[in-house]
Amino acid sequence: MRNIQLPKVLILSLPKSGTNLLMQVIQGIPTLTYRNGNDSLTLNQLYSMKPGDIWSGHNDYTKAFHRKLIECNVKVIYISRDPRDVAVSYTHFLEKIHTTPPLAKYLRLLPTHQERLLTVIRGVRPAPEMVKESGLTLRRNIIEVSKPSYLWIEQPGICAVTFEEMMESKERQYKTVERIAVHLFPELRDNHLLRKNLVRQMINNINPKKSWSFRSGRIGDWKSEFKPVHKSAFKQIGGGNLLMKLGYEKDLYW
């Protein structure tokens, strides 16, 4: 990797979409160092990024933020995941790990996991007495939360990957990581040996159990968690159309 210009790297995602998995892949590049991560990075923070830095965030797409990324010559990798699995993973995350946000406190007021999952899907405007107990005043539904983030997938110059590509098979994982490597280091396109060695380093750095938020890392967990009421609620808020747009379903009959 000598004489190759180091990129400024920003990992973007919707929470519970494989952020830490992608982080481990990028940290497998020995010349890059993780520096900062926030739920929402500011425009001014981008100015402080230096070549060789890895940052992460959950910023929704905006033209202003995208324009600033281009101005600052930041290379973006965006990871997405089936929003049904996002809903399931996020519910478990709030139940068992990240228990202090207002939404987590609100979910604890509900008696069952199924009701909590339904709330994450539908969103909620709590009754006054529950606002007092939890501090939650409003939670948008899962489609309203995710759509502004998924807009990153459509933007030029963004390396968009999916959790499923990273986890489905070794062959697909290799091709996806190879695509990431070439996005960060275009010089590798014509250097097969160096590219192969770097991709192997990146993949070998994957260790889900080292991630503080890791639960199962499975594809399709929603199939065992979604009951008819969850499927119906998801479709009612426009989730079926989003799944078809993202390529997870061909129709509404699932």
URVENWO-V314634 format. One record per helix or strand. SS is the DSSP state (a for helix, b for strand). FROM is the first residue (numbers start at 0). LEN is the number of residues. If there is no record, write none. Layout:
# URVENWO-V314634
ss | from | len
SS | FROM | LEN
SS | FROM | LEN
This chain:
# URVENWO-V314634
ss | from | len
b | 7 | 6
a | 18 | 9
b | 32 | 6
a | 42 | 5
b | 52 | 5
a | 62 | 9
b | 73 | 7
a | 82 | 14
a | 101 | 7
a | 112 | 10
b | 123 | 1
a | 127 | 7
b | 138 | 1
a | 141 | 13
b | 158 | 4
a | 162 | 5
a | 169 | 15
a | 185 | 5
a | 191 | 13
a | 207 | 3
a | 221 | 4
a | 227 | 9
a | 238 | 8
